[in-house]
Amino acid sequence: MNIILKAGCILAGAFALSASAADYYVGGDNASDDNDGSAAAPFETLDKAFATGGGTKGNNIYVRAGTYSTNQQYGYDLKANLIGDAETRDEVVIQSAGNYRTLRMNATDKPTVTKVTIVGCTDISKVDKG
């Protein structure tokens, strides 16, 4: 591939402009945190998926039907998109384990949450504006 710049320089070769997004899967048959998180070998827990790809903007975490708990006291700083991989949001439930926050999201990173029910929020009016 050749790219011609206005100044007359020619650059040859392929190069990546940015890292590509990754997809991770949680739940379903054969789920294990020893897996790689692919559709064929999904993670068992959200903790593993969040620790592996949740902190990277543009990544997608697909969560199959089930009820999942997170174990982080202050919630994960979610930058990846969280997508329920089921017919309705009521089939994918994410809850806090104990009296902890479930997730933290920063509007700057613009993660989306689709077809997921999140329970266990203690006070949603206190949103970090950082």
C-alpha positions as CSV (number, residue, x, y, z in Angstrom):
1,M,0.0,0.0,0.0
2,N,1.4,3.4,-1.0
3,I,0.4,6.7,0.7
4,I,1.3,9.8,-1.2
5,L,1.7,13.0,0.9
6,K,1.1,16.5,-0.4
7,A,4.8,17.3,0.2
8,G,5.7,14.7,-2.4
9,C,7.0,12.1,0.1
10,I,6.0,8.5,-0.5
11,L,5.6,6.1,2.4
12,A,5.4,2.4,1.6
13,G,4.2,-0.5,3.7
14,A,1.4,-1.3,6.0
15,F,1.1,0.2,9.4
16,A,-1.5,0.3,12.1
17,L,-2.9,3.7,13.0
18,S,-4.5,2.5,16.2
19,A,-5.0,-0.8,18.1
20,S,-8.0,-2.7,17.0
21,A,-10.9,-3.4,19.4
22,A,-11.3,-6.8,20.8
23,D,-14.4,-8.8,21.7
24,Y,-14.8,-10.9,24.9
25,Y,-17.5,-13.3,25.9
26,V,-18.8,-14.3,29.3
27,G,-21.0,-17.2,30.2
28,G,-22.7,-20.1,28.4
29,D,-21.4,-23.6,27.7
30,N,-17.7,-24.4,28.5
31,A,-17.2,-21.1,30.3
32,S,-14.0,-20.9,32.4
33,D,-11.7,-18.1,33.5
34,D,-8.9,-20.2,32.1
35,N,-10.3,-19.7,28.6
36,D,-9.3,-16.9,26.2
37,G,-12.7,-15.1,26.3
38,S,-13.6,-15.9,22.7
39,A,-17.1,-16.8,21.6
40,A,-16.0,-20.5,21.5
41,A,-14.2,-20.3,24.8
42,P,-15.9,-17.7,27.0
43,F,-14.9,-16.5,30.4
44,E,-16.9,-17.7,33.4
45,T,-16.9,-14.5,35.4
46,L,-17.3,-10.8,34.7
47,D,-14.3,-10.1,36.9
48,K,-12.1,-11.9,34.4
49,A,-13.7,-10.2,31.4
50,F,-13.4,-6.7,33.1
51,A,-9.8,-7.3,34.1
52,T,-8.9,-8.6,30.6
53,G,-10.6,-6.1,28.3
54,G,-12.9,-3.9,30.3
55,G,-10.4,-1.1,30.7
56,T,-9.9,-0.6,27.0
57,K,-12.1,1.9,25.1
58,G,-13.7,0.3,22.1
59,N,-13.6,-3.3,23.3
60,N,-16.9,-5.2,23.5
61,I,-17.8,-7.5,26.3
62,Y,-20.8,-9.8,25.4
63,V,-22.5,-11.3,28.4
64,R,-24.7,-14.4,27.8
65,A,-27.9,-15.0,29.7
66,G,-27.5,-15.4,33.4
67,T,-27.0,-13.6,36.7
68,Y,-23.4,-12.4,37.4
69,S,-21.8,-10.8,40.4
70,T,-18.7,-8.5,40.5
71,N,-16.4,-8.6,43.5
72,Q,-14.6,-5.2,43.3
73,Q,-15.4,-2.9,46.2
74,Y,-15.3,0.3,44.1
75,G,-16.5,-1.1,40.9
76,Y,-14.6,-1.6,37.7
77,D,-13.7,1.5,35.7
78,L,-15.5,0.3,32.6
79,K,-14.3,1.7,29.3
80,A,-15.4,-1.2,27.1
81,N,-18.9,-1.6,25.7
82,L,-21.1,-4.0,27.7
83,I,-23.6,-5.9,25.6
84,G,-26.2,-8.4,26.7
85,D,-26.0,-11.5,24.4
86,A,-29.7,-12.6,25.0
87,E,-33.2,-11.8,23.8
88,T,-34.0,-9.2,26.5
89,R,-32.1,-7.2,29.1
90,D,-34.0,-9.2,31.9
91,E,-32.0,-12.3,30.9
92,V,-28.6,-10.7,31.6
93,V,-28.4,-9.4,35.2
94,I,-25.2,-7.9,36.8
95,Q,-25.2,-7.4,40.5
96,S,-22.7,-6.3,43.1
97,A,-21.4,-9.0,45.5
98,G,-22.2,-7.5,48.9
99,N,-22.5,-3.8,49.5
100,Y,-20.2,-2.6,46.7
101,R,-20.5,-0.5,43.6
102,T,-21.2,-2.6,40.5
103,L,-19.6,-0.5,37.8
104,R,-18.0,2.9,37.3
105,M,-18.2,4.6,33.9
106,N,-16.7,7.8,32.8
107,A,-18.6,9.8,30.2
108,T,-15.3,10.8,28.5
109,D,-14.8,7.2,27.4
110,K,-18.3,6.8,26.1
111,P,-18.9,3.1,26.9
112,T,-22.4,1.8,26.0
113,V,-24.4,-0.7,28.0
114,T,-27.0,-2.6,25.9
115,K,-29.6,-5.2,26.9
116,V,-28.2,-5.6,30.5
117,T,-29.9,-5.1,33.9
118,I,-27.6,-3.8,36.6
119,V,-28.7,-4.1,40.2
120,G,-27.0,-3.1,43.5
121,C,-26.4,0.6,42.9
122,T,-26.4,2.3,46.2
123,D,-26.5,5.9,45.1
124,I,-26.5,6.7,41.4
125,S,-26.6,10.4,42.0
126,K,-22.9,10.5,42.9
127,V,-21.3,10.3,39.5
128,D,-17.6,11.0,39.1
129,K,-17.3,13.9,36.7
130,G,-13.5,13.4,36.1
